[in-house]
């Protein structure tokens, strides 16, 4: 779901201006897990394209 107010802060964020794609932002969250899988941590990447960053 697109509810940014419910997201924790990303562990890291990288932005780059690509000649072809324009602005791209990559956010990384670490040590996340599903409620029923607490012992199975995972990382999550979110990649945003320029049209969503205007």
N, CA, C, O and CB atoms as a CASP TS submission, in Angstrom:
PFRMAT TS
TARGET T0000
AUTHOR 0000-0000-0000
METHOD Language model
MODEL 1
PARENT N/A
ATOM      1  N   UNK     1       0.824  -1.188   0.000  1.00  0.00           N
ATOM      2  CA  UNK     1       0.000   0.000   0.000  1.00  0.00           C
ATOM      3  C   UNK     1       0.865   1.247   0.000  1.00  0.00           C
ATOM      4  O   UNK     1       1.972   1.256   0.538  1.00  0.00           O
ATOM      5  CB  UNK     1      -0.936   0.001   1.198  1.00  0.00           C
ATOM      6  N   UNK     2       0.358   2.262  -0.592  1.00  0.00           N
ATOM      7  CA  UNK     2       1.090   3.522  -0.655  1.00  0.00           C
ATOM      8  C   UNK     2       0.685   4.404   0.519  1.00  0.00           C
ATOM      9  O   UNK     2      -0.124   5.320   0.365  1.00  0.00           O
ATOM     10  CB  UNK     2       0.833   4.245  -1.999  1.00  0.00           C
ATOM     11  N   UNK     3       1.242   4.129   1.675  1.00  0.00           N
ATOM     12  CA  UNK     3       0.994   4.904   2.894  1.00  0.00           C
ATOM     13  C   UNK     3       2.328   5.320   3.499  1.00  0.00           C
ATOM     14  O   UNK     3       2.749   4.739   4.500  1.00  0.00           O
ATOM     15  CB  UNK     3       0.154   4.084   3.922  1.00  0.00           C
ATOM     16  N   UNK     4       3.009   6.315   2.918  1.00  0.00           N
ATOM     17  CA  UNK     4       4.334   6.705   3.402  1.00  0.00           C
ATOM     18  C   UNK     4       4.385   7.020   4.895  1.00  0.00           C
ATOM     19  O   UNK     4       5.444   6.871   5.506  1.00  0.00           O
ATOM     20  CB  UNK     4       4.808   7.895   2.637  1.00  0.00           C
ATOM     21  N   UNK     5       3.295   7.445   5.497  1.00  0.00           N
ATOM     22  CA  UNK     5       3.303   7.774   6.924  1.00  0.00           C
ATOM     23  C   UNK     5       3.468   6.540   7.798  1.00  0.00           C
ATOM     24  O   UNK     5       3.775   6.669   8.983  1.00  0.00           O
ATOM     25  CB  UNK     5       2.025   8.494   7.300  1.00  0.00           C
ATOM     26  N   UNK     6       3.272   5.347   7.243  1.00  0.00           N
ATOM     27  CA  UNK     6       3.423   4.115   8.026  1.00  0.00           C
ATOM     28  C   UNK     6       4.795   3.472   7.846  1.00  0.00           C
ATOM     29  O   UNK     6       5.093   2.464   8.487  1.00  0.00           O
ATOM     30  CB  UNK     6       2.344   3.120   7.639  1.00  0.00           C
ATOM     31  N   UNK     7       5.627   4.039   6.986  1.00  0.00           N
ATOM     32  CA  UNK     7       6.947   3.464   6.724  1.00  0.00           C
ATOM     33  C   UNK     7       7.950   3.983   7.734  1.00  0.00           C
ATOM     34  O   UNK     7       7.917   5.157   8.102  1.00  0.00           O
ATOM     35  CB  UNK     7       7.413   3.787   5.294  1.00  0.00           C
ATOM     36  N   UNK     8       8.838   3.118   8.181  1.00  0.00           N
ATOM     37  CA  UNK     8       9.965   3.571   8.982  1.00  0.00           C
ATOM     38  C   UNK     8      10.968   4.271   8.071  1.00  0.00           C
ATOM     39  O   UNK     8      10.830   4.247   6.848  1.00  0.00           O
ATOM     40  CB  UNK     8      10.630   2.384   9.735  1.00  0.00           C
ATOM     41  N   UNK     9      11.964   4.885   8.669  1.00  0.00           N
ATOM     42  CA  UNK     9      12.980   5.569   7.875  1.00  0.00           C
ATOM     43  C   UNK     9      13.887   4.544   7.188  1.00  0.00           C
ATOM     44  O   UNK     9      14.275   3.545   7.794  1.00  0.00           O
ATOM     45  CB  UNK     9      13.814   6.524   8.762  1.00  0.00           C
ATOM     46  N   UNK    10      14.216   4.797   5.941  1.00  0.00           N
ATOM     47  CA  UNK    10      15.085   3.894   5.180  1.00  0.00           C
ATOM     48  C   UNK    10      16.490   3.898   5.771  1.00  0.00           C
ATOM     49  O   UNK    10      16.960   4.921   6.269  1.00  0.00           O
ATOM     50  CB  UNK    10      15.128   4.302   3.687  1.00  0.00           C
ATOM     51  N   UNK    11      17.157   2.750   5.713  1.00  0.00           N
ATOM     52  CA  UNK    11      18.543   2.638   6.188  1.00  0.00           C
ATOM     53  C   UNK    11      19.481   3.451   5.299  1.00  0.00           C
ATOM     54  O   UNK    11      20.467   4.012   5.778  1.00  0.00           O
ATOM     55  CB  UNK    11      18.990   1.155   6.221  1.00  0.00           C
ATOM     56  N   UNK    12      19.175   3.513   4.019  1.00  0.00           N
ATOM     57  CA  UNK    12      19.958   4.345   3.108  1.00  0.00           C
ATOM     58  C   UNK    12      19.118   4.708   1.893  1.00  0.00           C
ATOM     59  O   UNK    12      18.190   3.992   1.515  1.00  0.00           O
ATOM     60  CB  UNK    12      21.252   3.621   2.674  1.00  0.00           C
ATOM     61  N   UNK    13      19.471   5.842   1.292  1.00  0.00           N
ATOM     62  CA  UNK    13      18.780   6.345   0.105  1.00  0.00           C
ATOM     63  C   UNK    13      19.846   6.837  -0.866  1.00  0.00           C
ATOM     64  O   UNK    13      20.779   7.543  -0.484  1.00  0.00           O
ATOM     65  CB  UNK    13      17.757   7.492   0.466  1.00  0.00           C
ATOM     66  N   UNK    14      19.689   6.452  -2.123  1.00  0.00           N
ATOM     67  CA  UNK    14      20.629   6.848  -3.171  1.00  0.00           C
ATOM     68  C   UNK    14      19.828   7.471  -4.305  1.00  0.00           C
ATOM     69  O   UNK    14      18.843   6.889  -4.760  1.00  0.00           O
ATOM     70  CB  UNK    14      21.477   5.625  -3.679  1.00  0.00           C
ATOM     71  N   UNK    15      20.242   8.653  -4.767  1.00  0.00           N
ATOM     72  CA  UNK    15      19.592   9.298  -5.905  1.00  0.00           C
ATOM     73  C   UNK    15      20.624   9.536  -6.990  1.00  0.00           C
ATOM     74  O   UNK    15      21.775   9.874  -6.712  1.00  0.00           O
ATOM     75  CB  UNK    15      18.914  10.631  -5.487  1.00  0.00           C
ATOM     76  N   UNK    16      20.198   9.357  -8.220  1.00  0.00           N
ATOM     77  CA  UNK    16      21.096   9.561  -9.354  1.00  0.00           C
ATOM     78  C   UNK    16      20.297  10.159 -10.513  1.00  0.00           C
ATOM     79  O   UNK    16      19.116   9.861 -10.690  1.00  0.00           O
ATOM     80  CB  UNK    16      21.781   8.220  -9.780  1.00  0.00           C
ATOM     81  N   UNK    17      20.962  11.001 -11.291  1.00  0.00           N
ATOM     82  CA  UNK    17      20.372  11.535 -12.517  1.00  0.00           C
ATOM     83  C   UNK    17      20.957  10.755 -13.674  1.00  0.00           C
ATOM     84  O   UNK    17      22.124  10.923 -14.028  1.00  0.00           O
ATOM     85  CB  UNK    17      20.639  13.076 -12.673  1.00  0.00           C
ATOM     86  N   UNK    18      20.140   9.905 -14.255  1.00  0.00           N
ATOM     87  CA  UNK    18      20.555   9.080 -15.383  1.00  0.00           C
ATOM     88  C   UNK    18      20.175   9.791 -16.675  1.00  0.00           C
ATOM     89  O   UNK    18      19.068  10.322 -16.766  1.00  0.00           O
ATOM     90  CB  UNK    18      19.906   7.665 -15.314  1.00  0.00           C
ATOM     91  N   UNK    19      21.057   9.821 -17.685  1.00  0.00           N
ATOM     92  CA  UNK    19      20.749  10.518 -18.937  1.00  0.00           C
ATOM     93  C   UNK    19      19.486   9.991 -19.628  1.00  0.00           C
ATOM     94  O   UNK    19      18.760  10.751 -20.271  1.00  0.00           O
ATOM     95  CB  UNK    19      21.922  10.401 -19.883  1.00  0.00           C
ATOM     96  N   UNK    20      19.236   8.709 -19.493  1.00  0.00           N
ATOM     97  CA  UNK    20      18.077   8.121 -20.160  1.00  0.00           C
ATOM     98  C   UNK    20      16.830   8.120 -19.269  1.00  0.00           C
ATOM     99  O   UNK    20      15.742   8.465 -19.731  1.00  0.00           O
ATOM    100  CB  UNK    20      18.399   6.701 -20.595  1.00  0.00           C
ATOM    101  N   UNK    21      16.976   7.740 -18.014  1.00  0.00           N
ATOM    102  CA  UNK    21      15.834   7.596 -17.109  1.00  0.00           C
ATOM    103  C   UNK    21      15.505   8.853 -16.320  1.00  0.00           C
ATOM    104  O   UNK    21      14.460   8.921 -15.674  1.00  0.00           O
ATOM    105  CB  UNK    21      16.091   6.483 -16.157  1.00  0.00           C
ATOM    106  N   UNK    22      16.370   9.835 -16.363  1.00  0.00           N
ATOM    107  CA  UNK    22      16.277  11.064 -15.560  1.00  0.00           C
ATOM    108  C   UNK    22      16.551  10.732 -14.103  1.00  0.00           C
ATOM    109  O   UNK    22      17.445   9.932 -13.827  1.00  0.00           O
ATOM    110  CB  UNK    22      14.877  11.735 -15.713  1.00  0.00           C
ATOM    111  N   UNK    23      15.821  11.310 -13.162  1.00  0.00           N
ATOM    112  CA  UNK    23      16.102  11.085 -11.734  1.00  0.00           C
ATOM    113  C   UNK    23      15.536   9.746 -11.267  1.00  0.00           C
ATOM    114  O   UNK    23      14.386   9.399 -11.536  1.00  0.00           O
ATOM    115  CB  UNK    23      15.515  12.229 -10.882  1.00  0.00           C
ATOM    116  N   UNK    24      16.395   9.005 -10.552  1.00  0.00           N
ATOM    117  CA  UNK    24      16.010   7.708  -9.978  1.00  0.00           C
ATOM    118  C   UNK    24      16.433   7.721  -8.510  1.00  0.00           C
ATOM    119  O   UNK    24      17.533   8.162  -8.180  1.00  0.00           O
ATOM    120  CB  UNK    24      16.677   6.494 -10.761  1.00  0.00           C
ATOM    121  N   UNK    25      15.557   7.238  -7.635  1.00  0.00           N
ATOM    122  CA  UNK    25      15.862   7.140  -6.205  1.00  0.00           C
ATOM    123  C   UNK    25      15.693   5.688  -5.771  1.00  0.00           C
ATOM    124  O   UNK    25      14.684   5.051  -6.072  1.00  0.00           O
ATOM    125  CB  UNK    25      14.942   8.087  -5.360  1.00  0.00           C
ATOM    126  N   UNK    26      16.702   5.172  -5.053  1.00  0.00           N
ATOM    127  CA  UNK    26      16.670   3.814  -4.524  1.00  0.00           C
ATOM    128  C   UNK    26      16.749   3.915  -2.998  1.00  0.00           C
ATOM    129  O   UNK    26      17.696   4.488  -2.458  1.00  0.00           O
ATOM    130  CB  UNK    26      17.847   2.935  -5.108  1.00  0.00           C
ATOM    131  N   UNK    27      15.754   3.359  -2.311  1.00  0.00           N
ATOM    132  CA  UNK    27      15.720   3.361  -0.844  1.00  0.00           C
ATOM    133  C   UNK    27      15.841   1.927  -0.357  1.00  0.00           C
ATOM    134  O   UNK    27      15.302   1.005  -0.969  1.00  0.00           O
ATOM    135  CB  UNK    27      14.407   4.025  -0.302  1.00  0.00           C
ATOM    136  N   UNK    28      16.560   1.742   0.760  1.00  0.00           N
ATOM    137  CA  UNK    28      16.795   0.413   1.311  1.00  0.00           C
ATOM    138  C   UNK    28      16.353   0.362   2.768  1.00  0.00           C
ATOM    139  O   UNK    28      16.739   1.209   3.574  1.00  0.00           O
ATOM    140  CB  UNK    28      18.280   0.027   1.185  1.00  0.00           C
ATOM    141  N   UNK    29      15.545  -0.632   3.095  1.00  0.00           N
ATOM    142  CA  UNK    29      15.172  -0.926   4.476  1.00  0.00           C
ATOM    143  C   UNK    29      15.747  -2.296   4.806  1.00  0.00           C
ATOM    144  O   UNK    29      15.680  -3.213   3.987  1.00  0.00           O
ATOM    145  CB  UNK    29      13.605  -0.887   4.687  1.00  0.00           C
ATOM    146  N   UNK    30      16.311  -2.438   6.000  1.00  0.00           N
ATOM    147  CA  UNK    30      16.932  -3.699   6.413  1.00  0.00           C
ATOM    148  C   UNK    30      16.206  -4.283   7.615  1.00  0.00           C
ATOM    149  O   UNK    30      15.512  -3.579   8.348  1.00  0.00           O
ATOM    150  CB  UNK    30      18.420  -3.489   6.744  1.00  0.00           C
ATOM    151  N   UNK    31      16.380  -5.582   7.797  1.00  0.00           N
ATOM    152  CA  UNK    31      15.851  -6.311   8.964  1.00  0.00           C
ATOM    153  C   UNK    31      14.343  -6.185   9.135  1.00  0.00           C
ATOM    154  O   UNK    31      13.842  -6.049  10.251  1.00  0.00           O
ATOM    155  CB  UNK    31      16.524  -5.819  10.215  1.00  0.00           C
ATOM    156  N   UNK    32      13.628  -6.233   8.020  1.00  0.00           N
ATOM    157  CA  UNK    32      12.168  -6.283   8.072  1.00  0.00           C
ATOM    158  C   UNK    32      11.738  -7.740   8.133  1.00  0.00           C
ATOM    159  O   UNK    32      12.525  -8.636   7.830  1.00  0.00           O
ATOM    160  CB  UNK    32      11.530  -5.563   6.842  1.00  0.00           C
ATOM    161  N   UNK    33      10.490  -7.978   8.523  1.00  0.00           N
ATOM    162  CA  UNK    33       9.968  -9.344   8.532  1.00  0.00           C
ATOM    163  C   UNK    33       8.449  -9.308   8.512  1.00  0.00           C
ATOM    164  O   UNK    33       7.833  -8.310   8.886  1.00  0.00           O
ATOM    165  CB  UNK    33      10.477 -10.124   9.769  1.00  0.00           C
ATOM    166  N   UNK    34       7.860 -10.399   8.074  1.00  0.00           N
ATOM    167  CA  UNK    34       6.415 -10.547   8.143  1.00  0.00           C
ATOM    168  C   UNK    34       6.034 -10.880   9.583  1.00  0.00           C
ATOM    169  O   UNK    34       6.842 -11.440  10.324  1.00  0.00           O
ATOM    170  CB  UNK    34       5.912 -11.649   7.157  1.00  0.00           C
ATOM    171  N   UNK    35       4.837 -10.545   9.974  1.00  0.00           N
ATOM    172  CA  UNK    35       4.400 -10.784  11.361  1.00  0.00           C
ATOM    173  C   UNK    35       4.596 -12.226  11.816  1.00  0.00           C
ATOM    174  O   UNK    35       5.000 -12.479  12.951  1.00  0.00           O
ATOM    175  CB  UNK    35       2.943 -10.414  11.509  1.00  0.00           C
ATOM    176  N   UNK    36       4.309 -13.156  10.932  1.00  0.00           N
ATOM    177  CA  UNK    36       4.401 -14.570  11.307  1.00  0.00           C
ATOM    178  C   UNK    36       5.752 -15.189  10.965  1.00  0.00           C
ATOM    179  O   UNK    36       5.907 -16.410  11.007  1.00  0.00           O
ATOM    180  CB  UNK    36       3.307 -15.351  10.625  1.00  0.00           C
ATOM    181  N   UNK    37       6.724 -14.355  10.629  1.00  0.00           N
ATOM    182  CA  UNK    37       8.049 -14.874  10.269  1.00  0.00           C
ATOM    183  C   UNK    37       9.142 -13.996  10.889  1.00  0.00           C
ATOM    184  O   UNK    37      10.058 -13.544  10.201  1.00  0.00           O
ATOM    185  CB  UNK    37       8.213 -14.936   8.722  1.00  0.00           C
ATOM    186  N   UNK    38       9.031 -13.772  12.166  1.00  0.00           N
ATOM    187  CA  UNK    38       9.962 -12.882  12.875  1.00  0.00           C
ATOM    188  C   UNK    38      11.409 -13.347  12.748  1.00  0.00           C
ATOM    189  O   UNK    38      12.323 -12.523  12.753  1.00  0.00           O
ATOM    190  CB  UNK    38       9.582 -12.791  14.349  1.00  0.00           C
ATOM    191  N   UNK    39      11.625 -14.637  12.635  1.00  0.00           N
ATOM    192  CA  UNK    39      12.995 -15.161  12.551  1.00  0.00           C
ATOM    193  C   UNK    39      13.544 -15.154  11.123  1.00  0.00           C
ATOM    194  O   UNK    39      14.640 -15.662  10.886  1.00  0.00           O
ATOM    195  CB  UNK    39      13.040 -16.575  13.101  1.00  0.00           C
ATOM    196  N   UNK    40      12.815 -14.597  10.188  1.00  0.00           N
ATOM    197  CA  UNK    40      13.244 -14.544   8.780  1.00  0.00           C
ATOM    198  C   UNK    40      13.387 -13.097   8.312  1.00  0.00           C
ATOM    199  O   UNK    40      12.523 -12.601   7.590  1.00  0.00           O
ATOM    200  CB  UNK    40      12.237 -15.296   7.877  1.00  0.00           C
ATOM    201  N   UNK    41      14.453 -12.417   8.706  1.00  0.00           N
ATOM    202  CA  UNK    41      14.618 -11.016   8.298  1.00  0.00           C
ATOM    203  C   UNK    41      14.856 -10.896   6.794  1.00  0.00           C
ATOM    204  O   UNK    41      15.380 -11.806   6.150  1.00  0.00           O
ATOM    205  CB  UNK    41      15.783 -10.372   9.062  1.00  0.00           C
ATOM    206  N   UNK    42      14.459  -9.758   6.265  1.00  0.00           N
ATOM    207  CA  UNK    42      14.663  -9.501   4.839  1.00  0.00           C
ATOM    208  C   UNK    42      14.972  -8.020   4.634  1.00  0.00           C
ATOM    209  O   UNK    42      14.727  -7.191   5.510  1.00  0.00           O
ATOM    210  CB  UNK    42      13.413  -9.924   4.009  1.00  0.00           C
ATOM    211  N   UNK    43      15.499  -7.719   3.491  1.00  0.00           N
ATOM    212  CA  UNK    43      15.740  -6.339   3.088  1.00  0.00           C
ATOM    213  C   UNK    43      14.734  -5.987   1.998  1.00  0.00           C
ATOM    214  O   UNK    43      14.266  -6.852   1.257  1.00  0.00           O
ATOM    215  CB  UNK    43      17.214  -6.134   2.590  1.00  0.00           C
ATOM    216  N   UNK    44      14.416  -4.712   1.919  1.00  0.00           N
ATOM    217  CA  UNK    44      13.440  -4.244   0.941  1.00  0.00           C
ATOM    218  C   UNK    44      14.037  -3.064   0.186  1.00  0.00           C
ATOM    219  O   UNK    44      14.535  -2.116   0.794  1.00  0.00           O
ATOM    220  CB  UNK    44      12.097  -3.847   1.627  1.00  0.00           C
ATOM    221  N   UNK    45      13.985  -3.126  -1.143  1.00  0.00           N
ATOM    222  CA  UNK    45      14.409  -2.016  -1.999  1.00  0.00           C
ATOM    223  C   UNK    45      13.184  -1.374  -2.619  1.00  0.00           C
ATOM    224  O   UNK    45      12.262  -2.060  -3.060  1.00  0.00           O
ATOM    225  CB  UNK    45      15.393  -2.497  -3.102  1.00  0.00           C
ATOM    226  N   UNK    46      13.184  -0.059  -2.648  1.00  0.00           N
ATOM    227  CA  UNK    46      12.124   0.669  -3.337  1.00  0.00           C
ATOM    228  C   UNK    46      12.801   1.544  -4.374  1.00  0.00           C
ATOM    229  O   UNK    46      13.658   2.361  -4.038  1.00  0.00           O
ATOM    230  CB  UNK    46      11.243   1.522  -2.341  1.00  0.00           C
ATOM    231  N   UNK    47      12.424   1.379  -5.627  1.00  0.00           N
ATOM    232  CA  UNK    47      13.022   2.121  -6.726  1.00  0.00           C
ATOM    233  C   UNK    47      11.955   3.048  -7.306  1.00  0.00           C
ATOM    234  O   UNK    47      10.898   2.603  -7.755  1.00  0.00           O
ATOM    235  CB  UNK    47      13.596   1.155  -7.820  1.00  0.00           C
ATOM    236  N   UNK    48      12.257   4.343  -7.286  1.00  0.00           N
ATOM    237  CA  UNK    48      11.310   5.345  -7.786  1.00  0.00           C
ATOM    238  C   UNK    48      11.889   6.015  -9.023  1.00  0.00           C
ATOM    239  O   UNK    48      13.068   6.365  -9.073  1.00  0.00           O
ATOM    240  CB  UNK    48      10.987   6.403  -6.693  1.00  0.00           C
ATOM    241  N   UNK    49      11.037   6.180 -10.004  1.00  0.00           N
ATOM    242  CA  UNK    49      11.413   6.817 -11.258  1.00  0.00           C
ATOM    243  C   UNK    49      11.045   8.292 -11.205  1.00  0.00           C
ATOM    244  O   UNK    49      10.202   8.695 -10.404  1.00  0.00           O
ATOM    245  CB  UNK    49      10.728   6.124 -12.457  1.00  0.00           C
ATOM    246  N   UNK    50      11.647   9.067 -12.021  1.00  0.00           N
ATOM    247  CA  UNK    50      11.500  10.522 -12.057  1.00  0.00           C
ATOM    248  C   UNK    50      10.056  11.009 -11.997  1.00  0.00           C
ATOM    249  O   UNK    50       9.791  12.003 -11.320  1.00  0.00           O
ATOM    250  CB  UNK    50      12.136  11.049 -13.294  1.00  0.00           C
ATOM    251  N   UNK    51       9.125  10.368 -12.662  1.00  0.00           N
ATOM    252  CA  UNK    51       7.755  10.856 -12.709  1.00  0.00           C
ATOM    253  C   UNK    51       7.123  10.900 -11.312  1.00  0.00           C
ATOM    254  O   UNK    51       6.193  11.673 -11.083  1.00  0.00           O
ATOM    255  CB  UNK    51       6.920   9.976 -13.635  1.00  0.00           C
ATOM    256  N   UNK    52       7.616  10.082 -10.379  1.00  0.00           N
ATOM    257  CA  UNK    52       7.087  10.061  -9.034  1.00  0.00           C
ATOM    258  C   UNK    52       7.862  10.993  -8.101  1.00  0.00           C
ATOM    259  O   UNK    52       7.465  11.178  -6.951  1.00  0.00           O
ATOM    260  CB  UNK    52       7.109   8.652  -8.497  1.00  0.00           C
ATOM    261  N   UNK    53       8.952  11.575  -8.575  1.00  0.00           N
ATOM    262  CA  UNK    53       9.798  12.415  -7.747  1.00  0.00           C
ATOM    263  C   UNK    53       9.633  13.900  -8.029  1.00  0.00           C
ATOM    264  O   UNK    53      10.343  14.717  -7.444  1.00  0.00           O
ATOM    265  CB  UNK    53      11.222  12.030  -7.935  1.00  0.00           C
ATOM    266  N   UNK    54       8.726  14.259  -8.902  1.00  0.00           N
ATOM    267  CA  UNK    54       8.539  15.676  -9.253  1.00  0.00           C
ATOM    268  C   UNK    54       7.795  16.412  -8.187  1.00  0.00           C
ATOM    269  O   UNK    54       7.552  17.611  -8.320  1.00  0.00           O
ATOM    270  CB  UNK    54       7.804  15.815 -10.562  1.00  0.00           C
TER
END
